[in-house]
Amino acid sequence: MRRHLFAILPAAVLALCCSPAAARWHCATSGRSELCADGSGRRAAELLAELQALEAAWGAVEKPLPRSAPPLRVMVYRDRGEFEPFQSHPANLGLYQSGAERDWLMVLDQGAETLRAARHEWVHRALHHTTPRLPLWL
């Protein structure tokens, strides 16, 4: 599944940026994080602010993300059809994918559930960068 994601992720983002539908995508940037939503620019900014607040709260209680963590890009999809290639199960509303140059969160926009799903996936990112690696045999 991971290899498949590494292959499809750049192509999907390139298709979004270069397609006629790209005009409907709005992005908000703060520090090393960017959130792009195929809804309103205000929604993108609000969701990014919520994730930034989560990062600040996490750093106050747990080990903060290291400076070596790659930048984050969050993609929020209103269209289930555009999100489906990233779903491993129909009930999944999001996913986290670590990369060498960038970390990715992909989230299906489901109204009130969107923020919960984005926070959940962000915690996967935080744990990935702040906890020791477990041996594969464990």
C-alpha positions as CSV (number, residue, x, y, z in Angstrom):
1,M,0.0,0.0,0.0
2,R,2.8,2.4,0.9
3,R,4.5,2.0,-2.5
4,H,1.2,2.6,-4.2
5,L,0.8,5.8,-2.2
6,F,4.3,7.1,-3.0
7,A,3.5,6.5,-6.7
8,I,0.1,8.0,-6.8
9,L,0.5,11.0,-4.4
10,P,2.7,13.2,-6.6
11,A,0.7,12.4,-9.7
12,A,-2.6,13.2,-7.9
13,V,-1.3,16.6,-6.6
14,L,0.1,17.5,-10.0
15,A,-3.3,16.6,-11.6
16,L,-5.1,18.8,-9.1
17,C,-2.8,21.8,-9.6
18,C,-2.8,21.6,-13.4
19,S,-6.4,20.6,-14.1
20,P,-9.2,23.0,-15.0
21,A,-10.7,22.3,-11.6
22,A,-7.5,23.6,-9.9
23,A,-9.1,27.1,-9.7
24,R,-11.4,25.8,-7.0
25,W,-8.6,24.8,-4.7
26,H,-7.7,27.3,-2.0
27,C,-4.5,27.0,0.1
28,A,-3.5,28.6,3.4
29,T,0.1,28.5,4.6
30,S,1.6,29.0,8.1
31,G,5.2,28.4,8.8
32,R,6.2,25.0,7.3
33,S,2.5,23.9,7.0
34,E,0.2,24.3,4.1
35,L,-3.5,23.3,3.8
36,C,-5.3,23.1,0.5
37,A,-9.1,22.6,0.4
38,D,-11.4,22.4,-2.6
39,G,-13.8,24.6,-0.8
40,S,-13.4,28.1,0.4
41,G,-10.1,29.8,1.3
42,R,-11.6,30.8,4.7
43,R,-12.2,27.1,5.4
44,A,-8.6,26.2,4.5
45,A,-7.3,28.9,6.8
46,E,-9.6,27.9,9.7
47,L,-8.6,24.2,9.4
48,L,-4.9,25.1,9.3
49,A,-5.2,27.3,12.3
50,E,-6.8,24.4,14.2
51,L,-3.9,22.1,13.3
52,Q,-1.4,24.7,14.3
53,A,-3.2,25.0,17.7
54,L,-3.0,21.2,18.0
55,E,0.7,21.3,17.3
56,A,1.3,24.0,19.9
57,A,-0.8,22.1,22.5
58,W,1.1,18.9,21.7
59,G,4.4,20.6,22.1
60,A,3.4,21.9,25.5
61,V,2.3,18.5,26.8
62,E,4.4,16.0,24.8
63,K,7.7,16.1,23.0
64,P,7.4,18.8,20.3
65,L,8.0,17.8,16.7
66,P,11.7,18.0,15.8
67,R,12.9,20.8,13.5
68,S,14.1,18.0,11.2
69,A,10.5,16.9,10.5
70,P,9.6,17.7,6.9
71,P,7.1,20.4,6.0
72,L,3.4,19.4,6.1
73,R,0.8,19.6,3.3
74,V,-2.8,18.8,4.1
75,M,-5.3,18.2,1.3
76,V,-9.0,18.4,2.2
77,Y,-11.3,16.9,-0.4
78,R,-15.1,17.6,-0.7
79,D,-15.4,15.2,-3.6
80,R,-15.4,11.6,-2.3
81,G,-14.4,10.4,-5.8
82,E,-11.2,12.5,-5.7
83,F,-10.4,11.2,-2.2
84,E,-11.1,7.5,-3.0
85,P,-7.7,6.6,-4.4
86,F,-6.2,7.4,-1.0
87,Q,-8.8,5.3,1.0
88,S,-7.7,1.9,2.2
89,H,-11.3,1.3,3.5
90,P,-14.5,3.2,2.7
91,A,-14.9,4.1,6.4
92,N,-11.5,5.9,6.5
93,L,-11.9,9.7,6.4
94,G,-8.2,10.4,6.3
95,L,-4.6,9.2,6.0
96,Y,-1.1,10.3,7.0
97,Q,1.8,9.6,4.7
98,S,5.4,10.4,5.7
99,G,7.8,11.4,3.0
100,A,11.4,12.4,2.7
101,E,10.7,15.9,1.4
102,R,7.1,16.5,2.8
103,D,4.6,14.8,5.1
104,W,1.0,14.5,3.8
105,L,-2.4,14.5,5.4
106,M,-5.3,13.6,3.1
107,V,-8.8,14.2,4.6
108,L,-12.3,13.8,3.2
109,D,-14.4,16.9,4.0
110,Q,-17.3,15.6,6.0
111,G,-18.5,18.7,7.8
112,A,-18.0,18.4,11.6
113,E,-16.0,15.2,11.2
114,T,-13.4,16.8,9.0
115,L,-11.5,18.5,11.9
116,R,-11.6,15.3,14.0
117,A,-10.2,13.3,11.1
118,A,-7.5,15.9,10.4
119,R,-6.5,16.0,14.1
120,H,-6.4,12.2,14.2
121,E,-4.1,12.0,11.2
122,W,-1.9,14.8,12.6
123,V,-1.4,12.8,15.7
124,H,-0.1,9.9,13.5
125,R,2.4,12.5,12.2
126,A,3.4,13.6,15.6
127,L,3.9,10.1,16.9
128,H,5.9,9.2,13.7
129,H,8.4,12.0,14.4
130,T,8.5,11.9,18.3
131,T,8.5,8.2,19.3
132,P,11.2,5.6,18.8
133,R,11.0,3.2,15.9
134,L,9.9,-0.2,16.8
135,P,11.7,-3.2,15.4
136,L,9.8,-4.8,12.4
137,W,9.5,-8.1,14.2
138,L,7.5,-6.6,17.1
